[in-house]
Amino acid sequence: MRPHLGNRVGIGVVGLVLVAGAVWALAVRDARPAARIVDLGLVDPGFFVRNAWAPPLAAGVAMLVALTATRWLAVALGWGRCGSRTGAGTAMLGVALKGVEGVGRIQVRLVAGRRIRASVSLRPEADLHEVIRRLDESAASRVRRAVEGDTLPALVRLHVRRR
């Protein structure tokens, strides 16, 4: 599953749960205006007194949910992505792969001035051997020259799509 699709599905599920809770709260409030939305009489407070394992478990689950939601938000916002895109490097990689059928998206990042990270997305009909040959022969050196990092190591990730 693609990350953006996973984020959308997750956000949709969380949104549906929140909307269902709000509708339930409004329905309860409409049916009994004097009643509390959260009635502590429904939950036996003695449960937590009788079972010593329940409070730490509840706290652990709440903490796990909070950490998961925080990480999800940070990833969805794009935090933690390394480097900055370089248009010159992307253009040079595009020139080096010009004429190869099936090349999709090309992206080049300069990571903290220490390395070059390139990604090439290929359709299934792409000639993988030709792409690798061109990357070995000239593409990596062209990209290095374009970003003025002749001595920087370069990592090229190839992704072949299924459809």
trRosetta pair geometry for C-beta under 8 A, 3 or more apart (Angstrom, degrees):
i j d omega theta_ij theta_ji phi_ij phi_ji
1 5 5.5 -122 179 84 91 117
1 6 5.1 105 123 -61 122 99
1 9 8.0 -45 -178 10 143 142
2 5 4.5 83 64 9 90 108
2 6 6.9 -158 91 -8 44 86
3 6 5.5 -57 -148 37 34 113
3 7 6.3 34 155 -20 68 103
3 75 7.4 -113 -171 154 126 117
4 7 5.6 -49 -148 35 35 113
4 8 6.4 36 153 -19 65 104
5 8 5.7 -54 -149 36 33 111
5 9 6.3 32 153 -18 66 104
6 9 5.8 -53 -144 37 31 108
6 10 6.1 30 157 -17 65 109
7 10 5.8 -57 -145 40 29 111
7 11 6.1 27 158 -17 66 109
7 72 7.3 154 -120 -175 84 93
7 75 7.6 -152 -87 105 120 100
7 76 4.8 135 -141 -107 137 106
8 11 5.8 -54 -142 40 29 109
8 12 6.1 33 155 -22 63 108
9 12 5.6 -57 -149 37 29 115
9 13 6.4 29 154 -19 65 104
10 13 5.8 -53 -147 34 31 108
10 14 6.3 27 157 -13 65 107
10 72 6.5 -121 133 -161 154 141
11 14 5.8 -55 -145 41 31 109
11 15 6.1 34 154 -21 65 110
11 76 7.8 100 -57 -123 121 156
12 15 5.6 -57 -145 38 28 113
12 16 6.3 28 157 -19 64 105
13 16 5.8 -53 -147 35 30 110
13 17 6.5 30 154 -18 64 105
14 17 5.8 -55 -150 36 31 111
14 18 6.4 29 153 -16 65 107
15 18 5.8 -57 -147 39 31 109
15 19 6.2 28 156 -17 67 107
16 19 5.7 -54 -142 39 31 109
16 20 6.2 33 156 -20 65 106
17 20 5.8 -54 -146 36 29 111
17 21 6.4 30 154 -18 63 106
18 21 5.7 -54 -148 37 31 112
18 22 6.4 31 154 -18 65 106
19 22 5.7 -55 -147 37 33 111
19 23 6.3 33 155 -19 66 105
20 23 5.8 -52 -145 36 31 110
20 24 6.3 33 154 -19 63 106
21 24 5.7 -54 -147 37 31 112
21 25 6.3 31 154 -19 65 106
22 25 5.6 -53 -146 36 32 111
22 26 6.3 30 155 -16 65 105
23 26 5.8 -55 -147 39 31 109
23 27 6.2 32 153 -21 65 107
24 27 5.7 -56 -147 36 30 111
24 28 6.4 29 156 -17 65 105
25 28 5.9 -53 -147 37 30 110
25 29 6.2 28 154 -17 64 110
25 37 5.1 20 -147 -150 99 121
26 29 5.6 -57 -143 41 31 111
26 30 6.1 32 157 -21 66 108
27 30 5.8 -54 -144 37 29 110
27 31 6.3 25 158 -18 64 108
28 31 6.0 -58 -145 37 28 107
28 32 6.6 -34 175 40 65 94
28 35 6.6 -97 162 92 95 127
28 37 6.2 118 89 -130 131 62
29 32 7.4 -86 -138 67 20 58
29 33 6.6 48 177 -112 64 50
29 35 7.6 -145 -107 70 44 89
29 37 6.3 -15 -66 -88 100 91
30 33 7.5 9 -136 -71 19 76
31 35 7.9 -13 87 29 83 134
32 35 3.7 39 114 0 122 122
35 39 6.8 -37 -179 -70 100 117
36 39 5.2 137 72 -82 104 66
36 40 7.8 -10 90 -3 152 75
39 42 4.9 87 88 -12 97 103
40 43 6.0 -62 -157 48 53 96
40 45 7.1 18 174 -51 106 109
43 47 7.4 -87 175 20 80 130
44 47 4.7 100 89 -28 98 100
45 48 6.4 -47 -173 30 54 104
45 49 7.0 49 135 -14 72 107
46 49 5.0 -58 -150 41 50 114
46 50 5.7 45 154 -20 81 106
47 50 6.1 -57 -142 39 25 105
47 51 6.2 -16 171 20 63 112
47 54 6.3 147 138 -117 88 177
48 51 6.7 -68 -127 58 25 83
48 54 5.0 -128 -116 92 64 129
48 55 5.4 76 -159 -58 108 93
48 58 7.9 -42 -109 3 114 144
51 54 4.3 76 98 -20 112 112
52 55 7.6 -51 -170 25 41 98
53 56 6.5 -69 -161 48 45 102
53 57 5.7 42 151 -23 78 118
54 57 5.7 -64 -144 41 28 112
54 58 6.1 26 162 -19 67 108
55 58 5.8 -55 -142 37 30 110
55 59 6.2 28 159 -17 65 107
56 59 5.6 -56 -144 40 33 111
56 60 6.1 35 156 -22 67 107
57 60 5.7 -54 -145 37 29 112
57 61 6.4 28 156 -17 64 105
58 61 5.9 -53 -146 37 30 109
58 62 6.3 29 155 -17 63 108
59 62 5.8 -56 -147 39 30 111
59 63 6.2 29 155 -19 65 108
60 63 5.7 -56 -145 38 30 110
60 64 6.2 31 155 -20 65 106
61 64 5.7 -53 -146 36 30 112
61 65 6.4 31 155 -18 64 105
62 65 5.8 -54 -148 37 30 111
62 66 6.3 30 153 -18 64 107
63 66 5.6 -54 -146 38 32 111
63 67 6.2 29 156 -16 67 106
64 67 5.9 -54 -143 39 29 108
64 68 6.2 29 157 -18 63 109
65 68 5.8 -57 -145 39 28 111
65 69 6.2 26 157 -17 64 109
66 69 5.9 -57 -146 39 28 109
66 70 6.3 28 155 -20 64 108
67 70 5.7 -54 -145 36 31 112
67 71 6.3 29 157 -17 65 106
68 71 5.9 -55 -147 38 29 108
68 72 6.2 32 154 -21 64 109
69 72 5.6 -54 -145 37 30 115
69 73 6.3 32 156 -20 64 105
70 73 5.8 -55 -149 36 29 110
70 74 6.4 29 153 -18 64 106
71 74 5.7 -55 -148 37 32 111
71 75 6.3 28 156 -15 67 107
72 75 6.0 -57 -147 39 28 107
72 76 6.1 27 155 -19 65 111
73 76 5.7 -56 -142 39 29 111
73 77 6.2 23 160 -15 65 110
74 77 6.0 -61 -147 40 27 106
74 79 4.5 -70 -170 59 82 123
74 80 6.3 71 148 -16 107 117
75 78 7.8 50 178 -67 32 21
75 79 7.3 -83 -74 54 26 76
75 80 6.8 -34 -97 41 62 133
78 81 5.4 -30 179 -7 79 127
82 109 7.0 108 101 138 74 143
82 111 4.7 20 145 -130 110 110
82 112 7.2 -53 -172 -20 98 97
82 117 7.2 73 92 11 111 154
83 109 3.7 102 108 161 137 111
83 110 5.4 171 -159 81 112 35
83 111 3.6 -70 -68 -88 116 60
83 112 6.6 -90 -87 -16 72 59
83 117 6.1 180 8 32 161 118
84 109 6.5 152 71 -153 22 82
84 110 5.9 -20 59 57 77 87
85 90 7.1 6 -177 -35 95 130
85 107 6.7 -68 -124 -164 105 92
85 108 7.0 100 -155 78 64 56
85 109 5.7 -52 -92 -98 46 73
86 89 4.0 57 95 14 115 112
86 90 6.5 167 92 -13 61 85
86 108 5.3 -59 60 104 93 103
86 109 6.8 139 4 -126 87 23
86 110 5.0 64 -36 -18 129 106
86 146 7.4 138 138 120 124 103
86 147 5.1 31 158 -102 167 112
87 90 5.5 -56 -146 39 34 112
87 91 6.1 36 156 -21 68 105
88 91 5.7 -53 -148 36 30 112
88 92 6.4 28 154 -17 64 107
88 146 4.2 -173 139 170 99 104
88 147 6.3 159 83 -74 110 61
89 92 5.8 -55 -147 38 31 109
89 93 6.3 30 155 -17 65 106
89 108 3.4 -127 115 113 116 152
89 110 7.0 156 -16 -50 152 94
89 116 6.8 -163 -144 -150 150 121
89 118 7.1 -133 152 -90 117 107
89 143 4.7 56 -152 -156 88 88
89 146 4.9 159 -86 94 52 123
89 147 4.6 7 -66 -49 114 112
90 93 5.8 -55 -147 38 30 110
90 94 6.3 34 152 -20 63 107
90 106 5.7 138 -156 116 84 99
90 107 6.2 -20 -106 -131 115 31
90 108 4.6 -156 -65 19 66 102
91 94 5.5 -55 -150 36 31 115
91 95 6.5 33 152 -21 65 102
91 146 7.1 -176 65 -153 89 151
92 95 5.5 -48 -147 33 35 112
92 96 6.4 34 153 -18 65 104
92 108 7.9 9 53 -21 92 164
92 139 7.6 139 135 -155 86 63
92 142 4.4 -171 173 141 116 103
92 143 5.1 170 93 -87 124 54
92 145 7.4 173 -137 67 161 87
92 146 4.0 -143 -21 -40 147 151
93 96 5.7 -52 -147 36 33 112
93 97 6.3 12 158 -1 66 111
93 106 5.2 -176 105 179 119 132
93 108 5.7 159 -9 -52 138 124
93 118 5.9 166 -98 -148 155 138
93 120 7.3 -142 164 -79 128 108
93 139 5.7 59 -129 -166 67 106
93 142 7.3 163 -73 92 45 112
93 143 5.3 29 -62 -80 91 116
94 97 6.2 -69 -142 50 28 95
94 98 6.5 58 151 -62 63 85
94 106 5.4 176 -73 61 83 158
95 98 5.5 -21 -154 -21 34 119
95 142 7.0 -127 75 163 111 153
96 134 5.6 146 156 162 91 110
96 135 7.5 97 134 -90 132 46
96 138 5.4 -166 -132 99 112 96
96 139 3.6 144 135 -99 158 83
96 142 5.3 177 -60 42 124 149
96 143 7.6 -67 -4 -39 144 89
97 100 5.1 -65 -177 27 78 126
97 103 5.2 122 147 -103 129 164
97 106 7.0 176 42 -87 143 142
97 120 7.1 155 -75 -132 164 137
97 131 6.5 21 -128 -128 111 81
97 134 5.8 133 -96 110 62 149
97 135 7.9 15 -77 -63 100 77
97 139 6.6 37 -46 -100 83 134
100 103 5.2 74 89 -31 102 118
100 126 6.8 46 151 -155 102 94
100 127 6.3 -123 -158 51 94 100
100 130 5.4 174 -123 116 112 122
100 131 5.8 113 -179 -79 159 77
100 134 6.8 -114 -51 1 138 153
101 125 6.7 -52 128 118 109 101
101 126 6.4 -167 103 -116 62 57
101 127 6.6 71 54 -4 86 97
102 122 5.5 41 137 -167 100 84
102 123 4.2 -124 -155 54 84 94
102 124 7.5 -113 -149 65 129 28
102 125 4.8 -158 -90 84 127 73
102 126 2.7 -157 109 -78 133 75
102 127 6.8 141 35 3 130 57
103 106 6.9 13 166 -53 112 107
103 120 6.6 -50 -147 -172 96 107
103 121 7.9 105 -172 79 54 54
103 122 6.1 -40 -109 -107 46 74
103 123 7.8 -81 -27 9 9 86
103 126 6.2 103 -60 -121 50 129
103 131 7.0 148 -86 -102 102 118
104 120 7.8 128 55 174 72 62
104 121 4.0 -57 74 100 117 97
104 122 6.1 -171 7 -96 95 17
104 123 5.8 119 -50 -40 107 80
104 161 6.9 48 -17 -9 155 129
105 119 7.7 3 109 110 96 96
105 120 7.6 174 90 -152 55 37
105 121 4.2 29 47 32 87 124
106 118 7.5 -12 -170 -171 81 99
106 119 7.5 171 -151 88 39 56
106 120 5.5 1 -109 -110 76 74
106 121 7.6 -134 -63 24 42 75
107 118 6.9 166 90 -154 52 55
107 119 5.0 -1 58 54 98 94
108 116 6.6 -14 -168 -173 98 100
108 117 7.4 152 -158 85 50 48
108 118 4.6 -14 -105 -104 77 87
108 143 6.0 -158 -127 -150 147 123
108 147 7.3 -144 144 -52 129 133
109 116 7.3 155 82 -161 50 52
109 117 4.6 -15 63 65 100 97
109 118 7.5 -176 23 -77 64 41
110 113 6.6 33 158 -80 107 41
110 116 6.0 -27 -105 -106 61 70
110 117 7.9 -179 -83 24 15 76
110 147 5.4 175 -81 -166 123 141
110 149 7.0 159 -130 -23 112 148
111 114 6.2 -56 98 56 83 83
111 115 5.0 -13 57 66 111 83
111 116 7.3 -180 13 -95 86 17
111 117 5.4 55 -28 -7 120 115
112 115 7.7 25 55 27 84 74
113 149 7.6 -171 -158 -100 57 125
113 152 8.0 -123 173 -99 44 132
114 152 6.8 147 157 -135 26 103
115 152 5.6 166 -117 -180 34 101
115 153 5.0 -26 -124 70 99 85
115 154 7.0 167 -173 -89 78 32
115 155 6.6 30 162 -2 123 101
116 143 6.2 141 166 132 154 117
116 144 6.6 -130 -11 -90 156 68
116 147 6.2 147 -101 52 122 153
116 149 6.2 163 -49 81 113 142
116 152 5.3 100 -19 118 95 125
116 153 7.2 -160 30 99 77 41
116 154 4.2 -19 70 -110 110 81
116 155 7.1 175 90 26 59 62
117 154 7.7 -179 -76 -157 26 58
117 155 5.2 -9 -115 64 68 101
117 157 7.6 12 -175 -5 85 106
118 143 6.3 -46 -64 -150 142 167
118 154 6.6 12 2 -175 110 103
118 155 7.1 176 30 89 67 51
118 156 4.6 -16 73 -110 106 74
118 157 7.1 -177 95 24 53 68
119 156 7.4 162 -88 -162 30 54
119 157 4.5 -16 -111 65 80 102
119 158 7.9 174 -157 -79 58 23
119 159 6.7 17 -175 -5 101 112
120 131 6.8 176 124 -172 152 131
120 135 8.0 -124 -3 -79 152 128
120 156 6.6 11 -1 -177 108 100
120 157 7.2 175 26 87 64 53
120 158 5.4 -18 68 -110 99 66
120 159 7.2 177 88 26 48 72
121 159 4.9 -24 -112 71 68 106
121 161 6.4 43 -180 -37 97 105
122 126 3.9 -95 -172 35 111 159
122 128 6.9 112 134 -91 169 78
122 131 6.6 -77 -88 -53 139 166
122 158 6.3 6 -4 -171 121 94
122 159 6.8 168 22 83 74 49
122 160 4.8 -29 74 -105 105 66
122 161 6.8 -163 86 8 48 78
123 126 5.3 126 58 -31 65 98
123 160 7.8 8 118 -156 9 68
123 161 5.8 -31 -117 50 44 111
124 160 6.4 85 -99 174 52 99
124 161 6.4 -91 -41 83 75 69
124 162 6.6 32 -66 -163 119 23
124 163 7.3 -17 -17 -115 122 9
126 131 6.4 26 157 -35 117 133
126 160 6.9 -142 49 -122 118 94
127 130 3.9 37 111 16 118 117
127 131 6.6 155 93 -17 66 84
128 131 5.6 -54 -149 35 35 112
128 132 6.3 30 156 -15 68 106
128 158 7.4 99 -141 165 96 151
128 160 6.9 -30 -87 -80 119 132
129 132 5.9 -56 -146 39 31 108
129 133 6.2 34 154 -22 65 107
130 133 5.6 -52 -145 36 31 114
130 134 6.4 27 158 -16 64 106
131 134 6.0 -59 -150 38 28 107
131 135 6.3 28 153 -19 64 108
131 158 6.8 117 122 -120 137 133
132 135 5.6 -54 -145 37 32 113
132 136 6.3 31 156 -18 66 106
132 158 7.6 -46 -75 -52 86 157
133 136 5.9 -58 -150 38 29 109
133 137 6.1 20 158 -16 66 112
134 137 5.8 -57 -137 40 31 107
134 138 6.6 -47 -170 45 65 88
134 139 5.4 67 137 -31 81 117
135 139 4.5 -52 -118 48 47 132
135 140 6.1 63 179 -36 70 93
135 156 5.7 -155 -156 90 138 171
136 139 7.9 37 14 31 24 95
136 140 7.5 9 -115 3 21 118
138 141 6.0 -74 -157 48 45 104
138 142 5.6 43 154 -25 82 112
139 142 5.7 -60 -147 37 29 112
139 143 6.3 26 159 -18 66 107
139 156 7.7 63 109 -93 125 153
140 143 5.9 -55 -148 36 30 109
140 144 6.4 32 153 -21 64 106
140 154 5.0 172 -151 71 102 152
140 156 6.9 -103 -87 -36 99 128
141 144 5.5 -51 -146 35 34 114
141 145 6.4 33 156 -17 65 104
142 145 5.9 -57 -150 37 30 108
142 146 6.2 31 153 -23 65 109
143 146 5.6 -55 -146 34 32 114
143 147 6.5 8 163 0 67 108
143 154 6.4 106 86 -125 126 147
144 147 6.6 -72 -148 48 25 92
144 149 5.4 -104 -155 83 72 72
144 150 5.3 95 148 -112 115 37
144 152 6.2 -180 -131 52 97 91
144 154 6.4 -102 -67 -49 98 130
145 148 7.4 24 -174 -80 34 37
145 150 6.5 40 -86 -86 61 86
147 152 7.6 -53 94 40 118 147
149 152 3.5 -3 158 1 119 129
